Amino acid sequence: MKISRGDVVICVTQGDYGKPRPAVVVQSDLFNETHPSITLCPITSEVHDASLIRVSIGHHPSNGLHNKSQVMVDKIVSIPRTKIKEVVGKISMKELDLVQRTLKNWLAL
């Protein structure tokens, strides 16, 4: 399965008790085809006022989400690519840029 930066995927991350959840791929495309793991930020439909660590995204057919959601930048994780079940969509370039800026702030880069 081809995976690209900005893709919304359904995956299982550690601590989710095997519950599949959406996440956005934040890893560079330079490594996505060959590296055994993928770095992503989980997405939640439990929306909070936390703009320094959460990026709000709307639901849209292009991103595969069914509810207004937030990218949890504070929960960045790398998982084996075998834990990714499917690609359901892609966030917009504007949203990806905001995720990137929020990650830079979270990681002090």
N, C-alpha and C positions, 0 to 999 in steps of 0.2 A: 504494500500500500504506500503510495506517495504521500508524504507529509511535508507541509510547508509552513513557514513562519506565518502566524496569523490565522491558521486553520483552527476551527472549533472541532474538537474531537470528543468522543465518548470514551472514557477510560476508567480504570480502577486504580486509585492511589492508596498507599498504605494508610491505615487508620480509618478508612471509610467502610470497614467491615464488608468489603466486597461489593459495595454499592456503586454501580456505574454512575458517573457524573460528567458533565461537560467541562472542558478545559480549553484554554487557548495556548497554542504552541508559541513559545518565545525564543526558542533556540535558533541560532543562525542556520540558514539554508545550506551553508557550507558543510554542515555535519549531519543533516537530517537523513540523507540516503545511506550513509555508511556507519554511523555510530549506533551501538546497540541500545542506547537509551535516548529519551527525548525529554527536554526540559520544558515545563509548561506551568501555567498558573491556573488553578481550578476556578470554576465559575459557579456562583451561587445565585439562587433566585431570592434569597433572604437579603433584602436590600437595607443597608445601614448608611447613616451620614458619616462617612469616613473617607473623604476624597483624597486624603494623603496616602492611603494604602489600598483603596478600592476604586476601580474604574467602572462607572455605570455604562451599560450598553443596552440598547433596546432590543426587543425581539423582532426578527425580520426573517423572511424566507431565505435570504442569502447567508444568514449566520446559523440557521437551524435551531435557534432558541425559541421557546414557546412563551416565555415571560420576560419582563424587564429583569435584568440580572446585573451582577457585578463580577468583574475579574478580581480575584483575591491575590493581589500582588504580594501581600505579606505571607502567602502560603506557597511560594514557588517551590517546585519539586521536580526531580528527574526520576523517570520511571522506565522500566524496560519497554521497548517498543511493542512487545507481545501483550502488554497490558492495555494497549490502545485498540479499541474494538472497531471504530469507524470514524471517518471524517464526515461531519454533518453540515459544515458550512465554513464561512470565513468572516472575520470581523473586518470592518472598513479600514482603510488606510489611516483615516483620522483617529479611529479608536485604537489602532495598533500604535500610532505615534504617541497617544496619551498613555497607553500601557508602558511603552518604552521609557517615556519621561518619568512615570511613576516608579518604575523599576530602578532607574538611575538614582532617584531620590531615596528609595528604600535601601539600596545597596551602597549609597554614598559614592557613586562613581562619577 
